Amino acid sequence: MSDSARAGAQGADSTRRPAPRPGGKKGTAELGVFARLARFVRQVVAELKKVVRPSRNDLIGYATAVLVFVAAVMAFVTLVDLGVGSLTQVVFGG
């Protein structure tokens, strides 16, 4: 794990569970609905703080790479389709 990931993960779950109540389920305290919801929201915010957003140049580079790859796959599938279609016409006589 990198140092930055470790540092970000340290504060991810800053909530503390209350002490177990006598007679509770399996010896652990059960948090209420609102406490669980609040913990969930805090954890989501902590995770979102770790997100690294790409710069404009990176985003343009990624988008270009995706578009070029999609165009290449489309060309390959088109050529295979035309080839199989032509082969089918030769074999079955169209």
PyMOL commands that set and color helices and strands:
alter all, ss='L'
color gray80, all
select helices_A, chain A and resi 3-10+25-27+33-49+56-92
alter helices_A, ss='H'
color red, helices_A
deselect
rebuild
show_as cartoon
